[in-house]
């Protein structure tokens, strides 16, 4: 195998800071995409921007396997800049990259773009780096489109993993429970059906549901995240509708019906004594990309898990060890774009510098040493995975 090129640490840090300093909320990633496109072109990638606005850079090293490295460009917002001790718009201080997106996941995006570029002469097949849109609002939708076009043999999701090789993750479903009652004047509640009263029993019933567990990924989770009633404000009116949204963290092998069915049965039984009805559905998401493309789909992202002792995990571990990186395996408790590649039957792993518990938090940051080590890891993975 030909040796990899050295990574230009100064250029990597400068690019990572530029990414963090460039706003990129979901649906408004255009300026980030332009920055990524220019840097990929400078580093020798063949660059493409698709209709959704995803940016992909390809390095072709021969007829070996194709490895797709995916990182998303979008970030969540900053609610209280005054709470930060560093500039949430990005700064390098005391050996750390601070700012919204430093950890989730512009730091990793910079590391993978520079790290894979450094492996160009050592590739045995194609290495494709994707900078995808809107992961924060609909995991996997954009990456699925990229994967269908690229047709990779393996996918590497570049979310932060504290430099572990991730071999599985929980999935996520957003459930919408609606209770339908009958309105009446609140001075005569016996003449109507109070949807909020009925929903209170639904909440109690779902709290008692027995959920599955997984040896490595732990327990499935069902958490109510918001409650709405109609009419609001209810001026002397018994509400005829109440809606609760649930976040359901899923485990490998669970289908949409596996997730919806038990909640539906519990809700229907809970509201029956009131004379109310209940429906349970998977939420449908719809948003407009910065290019104007409409992206929509069910808010259901499957969980996945692979054997850490078999390819591609074993191949990745060997490549990282050969590069002098002592890496353990682990799992993500959160959901990523890997749900899309795994659902398409593409063997999927994860790897990224930085501590995932710092994502979306005040003073989000990554150390510069982590940034550089992550880039070295991506160099090793690109060379190893494209040679099989």
C-alpha positions in Angstrom: 0.0 0.0 0.0 1.3 3.4 -0.9 1.8 5.7 2.1 -0.7 8.4 2.7 0.1 12.1 2.3 0.7 14.2 5.4 -2.4 16.2 6.6 -1.8 20.0 6.6 -2.8 20.7 10.2 -3.0 24.4 9.8 -5.2 24.2 6.7 -7.5 21.6 8.5 -7.9 23.9 11.5 -8.6 26.9 9.3 -11.2 25.1 7.3 -12.9 23.7 10.4 -13.1 27.2 11.9 -14.5 28.6 8.6 -17.2 25.9 8.6 -18.2 26.8 12.1 -18.2 30.5 11.4 -20.5 29.9 8.4 -24.2 29.6 9.5 -26.0 26.5 8.3 -29.3 25.9 10.0 -31.3 23.1 8.4 -32.7 24.3 5.1 -30.2 27.1 4.9 -26.9 25.3 4.3 -26.1 27.0 1.0 -23.1 29.0 2.2 -21.7 26.0 4.0 -22.2 23.9 0.8 -20.3 26.5 -1.3 -17.4 26.4 1.2 -17.3 22.6 1.1 -17.4 22.6 -2.7 -14.5 25.0 -2.9 -12.4 23.1 -0.4 -13.1 19.7 -2.0 -12.1 21.1 -5.4 -8.9 22.5 -4.0 -8.0 19.1 -2.5 -8.5 17.3 -5.8 -11.9 15.8 -5.4 -14.3 15.5 -8.4 -17.2 17.5 -6.9 -20.9 17.3 -7.5 -23.9 19.2 -6.0 -27.2 17.4 -6.4 -30.7 18.8 -6.7 -31.2 18.6 -2.9 -28.0 20.6 -2.3 -25.9 17.7 -1.0 -22.2 18.1 -1.9 -20.2 15.0 -2.8 -16.5 14.7 -3.5 -15.1 11.6 -5.2 -11.5 10.3 -5.4 -11.1 7.3 -7.7 -8.2 5.0 -6.9 -9.1 1.9 -9.0 -11.5 -1.0 -9.2 -11.6 -1.9 -5.5 -14.6 -1.3 -3.1 -16.4 2.0 -2.8 -16.5 3.6 0.6 -19.0 6.4 1.3 -18.1 8.8 4.2 -21.1 10.9 5.3 -21.2 14.1 7.3 -24.0 16.6 7.5 -23.7 20.3 7.0 -26.6 21.6 9.1 -26.7 22.6 12.7 -29.2 23.4 15.4 -29.5 27.0 16.5 -28.2 28.8 19.5 -30.9 29.9 22.0 -28.8 32.0 24.4 -25.5 33.3 23.0 -24.8 35.1 26.3 -24.7 31.8 28.2 -21.5 30.8 26.2 -18.0 31.5 27.5 -16.8 31.3 23.9 -18.1 32.7 20.7 -20.9 30.4 19.5 -20.2 31.7 16.0 -16.8 30.1 16.2 -13.3 30.6 17.7 -10.1 28.7 18.4 -8.9 29.2 21.9 -6.7 27.2 24.3 -6.3 24.3 21.8 -10.0 24.0 21.2 -12.4 24.7 18.4 -15.5 26.3 19.9 -18.9 27.1 18.3 -22.2 25.7 17.2 -21.4 22.8 15.0 -17.8 22.3 16.2 -18.9 18.9 17.6 -22.1 18.2 15.6 -20.6 18.1 13.1 -18.6 20.6 11.2 -15.4 19.5 12.9 -15.9 16.0 11.7 -16.8 17.2 8.2 -13.5 19.2 8.0 -11.6 16.2 9.3 -13.1 13.7 6.8 -12.6 16.0 3.8 -9.0 16.5 4.6 -8.4 13.0 5.9 -9.7 11.2 2.9 -7.9 13.6 0.5 -4.7 12.6 2.2 -5.4 8.9 1.3 -5.7 9.7 -2.4 -2.6 7.8 -3.5 -3.3 4.9 -1.2 -6.8 4.2 -2.4 -7.7 0.9 -4.0 -11.2 1.9 -5.1 -13.5 4.9 -4.9 -13.7 7.1 -1.7 -16.7 9.4 -1.7 -17.2 12.1 0.9 -20.8 13.4 1.2 -21.7 16.7 2.9 -25.5 16.1 3.3 -28.3 18.5 4.2 -30.9 18.5 6.9 -29.9 15.6 9.1 -31.1 17.5 12.2 -34.7 17.5 10.9 -35.0 14.2 9.0 -32.2 11.7 9.5 -31.3 9.8 6.4 -33.4 11.3 3.8 -30.6 13.2 2.0 -28.0 10.4 2.6 -30.4 7.8 1.1 -30.4 9.8 -2.2 -26.6 10.0 -2.2 -26.2 6.3 -1.5 -28.6 5.3 -4.2 -26.5 7.3 -6.7 -23.1 6.3 -5.4 -23.9 2.6 -4.7 -21.2 2.2 -2.0 -19.9 -1.1 -0.7 -19.6 0.3 2.8 -20.8 3.5 4.5 -18.9 5.4 7.3 -21.1 7.8 9.3 -18.8 10.5 10.6 -20.7 11.6 13.7 -18.7 12.1 17.0 -17.8 8.7 18.6 -14.8 9.6 20.9 -12.7 7.8 18.3 -14.5 4.5 18.8 -15.6 2.4 15.8 -19.4 2.4 16.1 -21.0 -0.9 15.1 -24.7 0.0 15.9 -27.2 2.6 16.9 -30.7 3.0 18.1 -33.2 4.3 15.6 -35.9 6.9 16.0 -39.6 7.2 15.3 -41.9 10.2 15.9 -45.3 9.0 16.8 -48.4 11.3 16.8 -51.3 10.2 19.0 -54.6 12.1 18.5 -57.6 11.7 20.7 -60.9 12.9 19.3 -63.7 13.9 21.7 -66.8 16.0 21.4 -67.0 19.8 22.3 -69.5 21.3 24.7 -69.7 24.3 27.0 -67.4 23.7 29.9 -70.2 24.4 32.4 -71.9 21.3 31.1 -69.0 18.8 30.6 -71.3 15.8 30.8 -72.7 16.8 27.4 -69.4 16.4 25.6 -66.2 14.2 25.5 -63.2 15.9 26.9 -60.2 14.9 24.7 -57.7 16.1 27.3 -59.1 14.0 30.1 -59.0 10.9 27.8 -55.4 11.8 26.7 -54.4 11.8 30.4 -55.3 8.2 30.5 -53.4 7.5 27.3 -50.3 9.0 28.8 -50.7 6.8 31.9 -51.3 3.7 29.7 -48.3 4.3 27.4 -46.0 4.9 30.5 -46.7 1.3 31.5 -45.9 -0.3 28.1 -43.2 -3.0 28.2 -40.6 -2.1 25.5 -38.0 -4.4 24.0 -34.3 -4.4 25.0 -31.1 -5.1 23.1 -27.9 -6.6 24.6 -25.7 -3.9 23.2 -28.0 -0.9 22.6 -30.0 -1.1 25.8 -33.7 -0.4 26.2 -36.1 1.1 23.6 -37.5 4.4 24.8 -41.0 6.0 24.5 -41.1 9.7 25.7 -43.9 12.2 25.2 -42.4 15.5 24.0 -45.3 17.9 23.4 -49.0 18.2 24.0 -51.5 20.3 22.1 -55.3 20.7 22.5 -58.0 22.2 20.4 -59.5 24.8 20.7 -56.7 26.9 22.2 -57.4 29.2 24.0 -60.5 27.2 25.1 -62.9 29.9 26.2 -65.5 27.9 28.2 -65.2 25.0 25.7 -64.4 21.4 26.4 -61.6 20.4 24.0 -62.6 18.0 21.2 -59.0 17.1 20.2 -55.8 16.5 22.0 -52.5 15.6 20.3 -49.4 14.2 21.9 -46.1 13.6 20.1 -43.8 10.8 21.3 -40.2 10.2 20.6 -39.7 6.4 20.3 -36.1 5.2 20.2 -36.1 1.9 18.3 -33.9 -1.2 18.3 -32.7 -3.4 15.4 -35.4 -5.4 13.7 -38.3 -3.2 14.8 -40.7 -2.2 12.0 -43.1 0.7 11.9 -45.9 -1.6 12.9 -43.9 -3.0 15.8 -43.5 0.6 17.0 -47.1 1.9 16.3 -49.1 -1.2 17.2 -48.6 -1.4 21.0 -49.2 2.4 21.4 -52.3 2.2 19.3 -53.7 -0.7 21.3 -53.0 1.1 24.6 -54.5 4.4 23.4 -57.7 2.8 22.0 -58.2 0.9 25.3 -57.6 4.0 27.4 -60.1 6.3 25.6 -62.9 3.8 25.1 -64.5 4.4 28.5 -64.8 8.1 27.6 -66.5 7.4 24.2 -63.5 9.0 22.5 -61.5 7.7 19.6 -57.7 7.6 19.2 -55.4 7.3 16.2 -51.6 6.6 16.2 -49.4 7.4 13.2 -45.8 8.0 12.2 -45.2 11.8 11.8 -44.6 12.9 8.2 -41.9 15.5 7.8 -41.7 18.0 4.9 -39.1 20.7 4.4 -37.6 22.9 1.6 -33.9 22.6 0.9 -31.8 25.7 0.3 -32.0 24.7 -3.4 -35.8 24.8 -3.4 -36.1 21.1 -3.5 -38.9 19.6 -1.4 -37.9 16.8 0.8 -40.5 14.7 2.7 -41.0 11.4 4.3 -42.0 9.5 7.4 -40.1 10.3 10.5 -39.0 6.7 11.0 -35.3 5.9 11.0 -34.4 2.2 11.6 -31.9 1.0 14.2 -28.9 -1.2 13.0 -26.2 -3.4 14.4 -23.4 -5.3 12.8 -20.9 -8.0 13.9 -17.7 -6.2 15.2 -15.7 -9.3 14.3 -16.6 -9.4 10.7 -16.1 -7.0 7.7 -16.4 -4.1 7.4 -15.8 -3.6 11.1 -12.9 -5.9 11.3 -11.4 -4.3 8.2 -11.8 -0.9 9.7 -10.3 -1.9 13.0 -7.2 -3.4 11.3 -6.7 -0.2 9.2 -7.0 2.0 12.2 -4.5 -0.2 14.2 -2.1 -0.2 11.3 -2.2 3.7 11.5 -1.3 3.6 15.1 -4.8 4.3 16.4 -5.9 2.1 19.3 -9.7 2.0 18.8 -12.4 0.2 20.7 -15.9 -0.6 19.3 -19.0 1.0 20.6 -22.6 2.0 19.9 -24.5 5.3 19.5 -27.6 5.9 21.7 -28.8 8.5 19.2 -29.9 8.3 15.6 -27.8 9.2 12.6 -27.9 9.1 8.8 -26.6 5.5 9.1 -30.3 4.5 9.4 -30.6 5.2 5.7 -27.6 3.4 4.5 -28.3 0.4 6.8 -31.9 0.2 5.5 -30.6 0.1 2.0 -28.6 -3.0 2.8 -25.2 -1.1 2.8 -22.9 -2.4 5.6 -22.6 0.6 7.9 -20.1 1.7 10.6 -19.4 4.9 12.4 -16.3 6.8 13.4 -15.6 10.4 14.5 -13.5 12.5 16.7 -15.0 14.3 19.7 -17.3 13.6 22.6 -20.9 13.2 21.4 -22.3 14.4 24.8 -21.1 18.0 23.9 -23.4 18.2 20.9 -26.1 20.9 21.0 -24.8 22.2 24.3 -23.5 25.6 25.5 -19.8 25.9 24.8 -19.9 23.0 22.2 -16.3 22.3 21.3 -13.7 19.9 20.0 -10.0 19.9 20.8 -7.6 20.5 17.9 -5.8 17.3 18.8 -9.0 15.4 18.4 -9.7 17.1 15.1 -6.3 16.1 13.8 -6.5 12.5 15.1 -9.9 12.1 13.5 -8.5 13.2 10.1 -5.7 10.6 10.5 -8.4 8.0 11.2 -10.3 8.9 8.1 -7.1 8.6 6.1 -6.6 5.1 7.4 -10.2 4.1 6.9 -10.3 5.4 3.3 -7.2 3.4 2.4 -8.3 0.2 4.2 -11.9 0.1 3.2 -11.3 0.7 -0.5 -8.9 -2.2 -0.6 -11.2 -4.7 1.3 
